[in-house]
């Protein structure tokens, strides 16, 4: 479920619109059917439906409201079955992460996410040697397999980035064989992914570590070492140029995403501004009309805008703004490794989702909904501690003032 599951083959974009079914589609239906059954079993067990509703925070309620609006839009979609299935995946992802975190604990859930991410990285590395057609593609200047994109298994850039962040924020002693081996594997996959967004995210993560200095010794050590190494490579002009592999002009227009987003926004506002045109399926119809090479919306925001209209987009934007406020507050107030990891996990999933990943299934989606589950609770806990600290400080000041008055002649 965390992996998507993998796609295993290149599929015609119109095949899903036509409703063609092959063994991979059956696998996806089977996996998500089991996930949905587990969610229903957990909700129905000992009458936990009311308990679940009481434990849902405002971000989850916004997410469920958005999913309901998307479900309404599926009725007018050109491929309603495809839209309905992707909306179902999103609902299961949201509820699954909520129930899984409640049952096994937030920390254990985060460890499970890390080992799932590490397993995907290992599978990509094995496929790079044993099944290269599944993970290697040509780069902008080299038609030969030279970019380890990994989309048929899992997107290499986001997966390796998530693995690096979760490893460094979770391990207490990095200078051991297993953590160093995993770190080398993750960085190797990141380099060969040639994904500029992933590079920027990892650099930003290390900069944030240097600024915030969280209570994670190994993380700070690696950040200092990475900074010193990057500085030395830059001074001696040993840093390889990404322009040798990717088109530099694509940076300005984000690989023609800006033009695509303008086109899809215009289609939405012209044809169905409030309900949209069907989540996931509409981008498969209108995306290729603008650029067949892109094929879809390449952003969770525009996927939701095109699929669910302004109402769904407004709910999702409110959800993201609220979670961003929670994350910024935790980064400002706390220095513990867990709060730092969750805040970084949300911002990373937000960035990758904005540039092409979905929030219905896959590693980025699961991390996003896990963050939506944990961030409100961490925020409430931190706010309560801050309020108690303020009350204790005011009480202490009052006592000191009273003591000074009593000592006055």
Secondary structure, 3 states (H helix, E strand, C coil): CCCCCCCCCCCCHHHHHHCCCCHHHHHHHHHHHHHHHHHHHHHHHHHCHHHHHHHCCHHHHHHHHHHHHHHHHHCCCCCHHHHHHHHHHHHHHHHHHHHHHHHHCHHHHHHHHHHHHHHHHHHHHHHHHHCHHHHEEECCCCCCEEEECCCCCCCHHHHHHHHHHHHHHHCCCCCCHHHHHHHHHHHHHHHHHCCHHHHHHHHHHHHHHHHHCCCCHHHHHHHHHHHHHHHHHHHCCCCCCHHHCCCCCHHHHCCCHHHHHHHHHHHHHHHCCCCCCCCCHHHHHHHHHHCCCCCCCCCHHHHHHHHHHHHHHHHHHHHHHHHHHHHHHHHHHCCCHHHHHHHHHHHHHHHHHHCCCCCCCCHHHHHHHHHHHHHHHHHHHHHHHHHHHHHHHHHHHHHHHHHHHHHCC
